[in-house]
Amino acid sequence: MTSTEKIANAKKRINELERLIKYWDETQEKNINKINFELNNEKLAA
C-alpha cells in the first residue's frame, strides 16, 4: 500500500468518525429535549 493510499484511507476514517460524532451529538440533544419536555408535562399535570 502506497503512502497516497494510506492517506486516502485515513481521510475516509476521519470523515466517518466526524459523521458519527455529529450523529451522537444530535441524538444526545434530542434526548435532552425529550426529557425536558416530559418534565414540563409532569409539572403541568401536577
Protein Blocks (a to p, Z undefined) as FASTA:
>chain_A
ZZklmmmmmmmmmmmmmmmmmmmmmmmmmmmmmmmmmmmmmmmmZZ
